[in-house]
Amino acid sequence: MALRKTPSSLLETSTENVHGEILAEQAASLGRAGAKMEAALQRLKAFDANQIRSDRQALVGAAANAAWAFFVQRDVMGLRDQDKVIAHYDIPGEVLCRIGERIKK
């Protein structure tokens, strides 16, 4: 005799599936935001290391915007400790100050 799932167990299974999909999308979104931030920080470091011709302030601004977006994404997910992220990505104080200016506006 086959066991039938009750309506409540079907709802639980569906809810678990949706929750899993939401977590997967959050992780993918955070990964994309992290990649954007990392690329912006690399462009800034390349400028500083090689004096590549470019507008440095634009690079600092782009890095600050990308880092701010990454921090917001983490905050929405309940990940509020930014110190480890700052250390891991070696985010310069100049970029962090620019984020602070953005928040004050």
Backbone as a ProteinNet text record, in pm:
[ID]
protein_1_A
[PRIMARY]
MALRKTPSSLLETSTENVHGEILAEQAASLGRAGAKMEAALQRLKAFDANQIRSDRQALVGAAANAAWAFFVQRDVMGLRDQDKVIAHYDIPGEVLCRIGERIKK
[TERTIARY]
83	0	89.3	66.3	146.6	95.8	192	155.4	125.6	18.3	-17.3	31.5	78	118.4	-5	-5.4	-116.5	-97.3	-203.3	-189.6	-85.3	-78.3	19.7	162.1	184.6	319.8	359.6	262.1	289.3	327	257.2	285.7	424.9	460.9	594.6	702.5	682.5	778.2	792.3	680.2	682.5	753.3	724.4	787.3	938.4	979.7	1122.5	1189.9	1121.8	1177.3	1195	1093.2	1099.7	1209.6	1216.5	1320.1	1460.1	1477.1	1604.9	1638.8	1539.4	1561.1	1597	1532.6	1562.9	1706.7	1747.1	1884.8	1986.1	1955.5	2045.9	2058.2	1947.6	1951.4	2024.6	2004.3	2077.5	2228	2267.9	2410.2	2465.8	2391.1	2437.1	2446.5	2348	2347.3	2464.4	2490.4	2603.9	2734.9	2742.9	2862.2	2884.7	2777.9	2791	2834	2775.7	2812.8	2957.6	3000.6	3139.9	3236.4	3199	3284.4	3297.7	3187	3191.6	3281.4	3267.4	3350.2	3496.8	3524.5	3663	3724.3	3649.4	3700	3729.5	3640.6	3661.8	3784.1	3802.8	3920.5	4048	4041.6	4158.9	4198	4099.4	4129.7	4198.7	4151.7	4213.2	4356.1	4377.9	4512.5	4605	4553.3	4634.2	4678	4588.9	4623.8	4736.3	4722	4822.9	4957	4953.1	5077.2	5147	5071.9	5131.8	5113.4	5043.9	5013.7	4949.4	4855.2	4780.3	4705.1	4704.4	4635.2	4484.6	4430.6	4288	4255.9	4131.6	4089.6	4080.4	4176.5	4182.9	4058.4	4008.3	3890.2	3768.1	3760.7	3651.7	3666	3789.8	3813.2	3778.2	3815.7	3780.9	3628.6	3562.2	3416.4	3351.3	3401.2	3345.1	3366.5	3484.9	3512.9	3421.7	3400.5	3312.3	3168.2	3121.8	2985.6	2969.1	3068.2	3060.9	3068.9	3156	3168	3039.8	2983.4	2858.7	2747.1	2736.2	2633	2654.1	2779.4	2811.4	2773.7	2806.2	2771.6	2620.3	2547.8	2401.6	2346.1	2398.5	2352.6	2376	2494	2523.8	2430.6	2405.9	2321.2	2179	2127.4	1993.6	1986.5	2097.6	2101.8	2131.4	2146.8	2172.9	2320.1	2407.4	2552.5	2603.5	2613.4	2639.7	2784.2	2867.8	3006.6	3089.7	3118.9	3191.5	3343.1	3391.5	3535.8	3610.6	3555.1	3620.6	3624.2	3518	3512.4	3617.1	3624.5	3721.9	3863.3	3892.9	4026.5	4051.3	3953.3	3970.1	3996.6	3918.8	3933.3	4034.1	4089.2	4188.5	4134	4014.9	3949.2	4018.9	4071.6	4143.4	4052.4	4110	4035.9	3971.9	4039.5	3988.5	3854.2	3843.2	3718.4	3611.1	3649.6	3554.6	3503.8	3591.6	3549.1	3447	3468.6	3375	3238.6	3238.8	3111.6	3043.7	3118.8	3062.9	3002.5	3066.4	3012.5	2880.3	2872.8	2750.1	2635.4	2664.5	2561.3	2508.6	2596.2	2556.7	2461.9	2467.8	2385.5	2240.4
-116.3	0	125.2	211.6	333.6	438.8	507.7	614.7	741.1	805.6	931.4	1047	1149.2	1268.9	1350.7	1404.1	1489.5	1627.7	1706.7	1842.4	1924.7	1905.7	1983.4	1939.4	1809.4	1765	1810.3	1818.6	1871.4	2019.8	2093	2234.8	2252.5	2170	2177.9	2151	2049.7	2016.8	2131.9	2190.5	2303.7	2423.2	2449	2560.3	2538.7	2417.1	2385.2	2405.9	2365.8	2383.4	2531.7	2611.1	2755	2818.7	2780.2	2834.8	2800.8	2679.8	2639	2722	2748.9	2831.2	2974.7	3027.3	3163.3	3170.2	3072.3	3070.4	3060	2980.3	2966.6	3098.5	3169	3297.5	3402.4	3400.7	3493.7	3469.8	3344.3	3311.9	3355.3	3331.9	3372.2	3523.6	3592.9	3739	3796.1	3739.1	3783.4	3756.2	3644.6	3613	3713.1	3752.6	3852.3	3987.2	4026.8	4154.7	4151.1	4039.4	4024.7	4030.9	3969.3	3972.6	4114.8	4189.6	4329.1	4412.3	4393.1	4467.9	4431.5	4303.8	4258.5	4315.6	4318.6	4373.5	4522.8	4596.1	4739.8	4765.8	4684.9	4700.5	4665.6	4565.8	4528.4	4639.9	4704.9	4816.7	4929.7	4955.8	5059.8	5020.7	4896.6	4850.3	4852.9	4817.6	4820.3	4962.7	5057.1	5197.3	5236.6	5204	5242.3	5173.5	5048.4	4973.1	5013.1	5039.9	5060.7	5200.5	5283.7	5418.3	5415.8	5325.3	5316.7	5447.8	5498.4	5624.7	5605.5	5676.5	5669.2	5772.3	5798.8	5891.1	5814.5	5835.9	5760.9	5782.3	5902.7	5928.9	5852	5834.5	5754.4	5608.6	5559.8	5422.2	5405.8	5505.5	5500.8	5502	5587.5	5593.5	5463.8	5403.6	5276.2	5165.9	5164.3	5063.8	5085.5	5211.7	5242	5200.4	5228.1	5188.7	5037.1	4965.8	4819.4	4762	4817.4	4768.7	4797.5	4916.5	4952.2	4855.1	4825.1	4731.7	4592.8	4551	4421.2	4419.5	4527.9	4536.6	4534.5	4605.9	4608.2	4467.9	4399.9	4263.2	4171.7	4182.4	4100.9	4136.7	4265.6	4310.8	4256.8	4258.4	4205.4	4057.1	3987.8	3845.1	3818.4	3926.5	3910.4	3898.2	3919.4	3911.4	4052.8	4092.5	4232.7	4261.7	4162	4184.8	4212.8	4339.7	4378	4373.9	4365	4369.4	4257.9	4139.2	4026.6	4049	4106.1	4135.3	4241.2	4344.2	4452.5	4396.1	4309.8	4249.4	4153.4	4068.9	3968.9	4034.7	4137.2	4204.2	4318.5	4345.2	4451.9	4584.3	4620.6	4741.3	4862.5	4951.5	5067.9	5161.4	5228.9	5323.9	5433.1	5471.8	5574.4	5531.8	5403.8	5350.6	5346.9	5303.9	5298.9	5438.5	5537.9	5675.9	5721.4	5683.7	5721.2	5656.8	5533.8	5468.1	5548.3	5592.6	5673	5803	5864.2	5986.1	5956.9	5841.4	5803.2	5782.9	5724.6	5696.1	5826	5924.2	6051.5	6131.8	6111.1	6192	6158.8
0	0	0	-96.4	-109	-10.6	48.3	141.1	62.7	96.8	31.3	116.2	48	120.3	153.8	273.5	314.8	254.1	244.4	191.7	268.1	399	477	445.9	421.9	389.1	248.4	157.6	23.4	31.6	117.3	135.9	195.1	293.2	353.1	248.8	165.5	60.8	-37.8	-78.4	-170.9	-108.4	18.5	89	98.1	128.1	135.7	-0.2	-106.7	-240.6	-274.6	-244.4	-271.6	-187.6	-61.2	26.7	-27.9	-75.9	-134.8	-258.3	-340.8	-459.6	-421.7	-319	-272.9	-221.3	-142.4	-90.7	-204.2	-304.9	-419	-494.7	-512.5	-582.2	-499.3	-367.7	-281.4	-292.4	-290.2	-300.7	-435.7	-542	-675.3	-686.6	-631.5	-634.7	-555.4	-439.5	-358.8	-432.1	-500.3	-578.8	-691.1	-759.8	-866.8	-810.4	-698.4	-635.8	-589.7	-535.5	-492.7	-609.5	-719.6	-838.9	-893.8	-893.2	-939.2	-849.2	-717.6	-623.8	-642.3	-654.4	-671	-798.4	-907.4	-1033.3	-1019.7	-951.9	-932.8	-845.9	-742.2	-656.3	-732.4	-818.8	-898.5	-995.3	-1056	-1145.7	-1070	-948.4	-866.1	-828.3	-789.7	-754.3	-875	-991.7	-1113.8	-1144.8	-1124	-1145	-1051.7	-924.3	-825.5	-851.5	-893.8	-915.5	-1044.2	-1148.1	-1280	-1334.3	-1260.8	-1307.1	-1446.3	-1464.1	-1588.4	-1607.7	-1728.7	-1756.5	-1740	-1645.6	-1620.3	-1513.5	-1493.8	-1390.1	-1258.3	-1169.3	-1044.6	-959.5	-951.5	-869.4	-920.7	-1050.5	-1106.8	-1062.8	-1056	-1011.6	-863.7	-782.9	-640.7	-625.1	-700.4	-694.8	-737.5	-843.8	-891	-787.4	-725.6	-622.4	-501.6	-464	-350.5	-380.9	-501.6	-539	-536.2	-588.9	-592.2	-450.9	-367.3	-229.4	-151.7	-171.5	-103.4	-142.9	-271.6	-319.3	-258.3	-247.2	-188	-40.1	31.2	173	193.1	108.6	118.6	94.4	-6.8	-37.1	83.2	144.3	262.1	377.3	396.3	506	491.4	370.2	344.5	381.5	364	394.9	542.8	621.3	763.8	797.7	699.4	721.5	745.1	870.7	901.6	943.1	960.1	998.9	873.8	849.5	727.5	746.4	870.7	895.2	822	821.1	753	602	548.3	404.4	369.7	452.1	428.3	429.3	525	532.4	416.4	385.1	278.8	143	111	-18	-13.6	104.6	122	67	114.5	66.6	128.4	45.7	98.6	177.1	275.4	356.4	272.5	166.5	75.6	14.2	-18.9	-74.5	33.7	154.4	265.4	301.4	296	323.3	220.4	95.6	-10.1	13.9	65.6	100.3	209.1	309.3	418	367.5	268.6	209.8	141.1	76.7	5.2	103.6	218.7	318.2	379.1	396.7	459.1	370.6	239.4	146.6	156.5
[MASK]
+++++++++++++++++++++++++++++++++++++++++++++++++++++++++++++++++++++++++++++++++++++++++++++++++++++++++

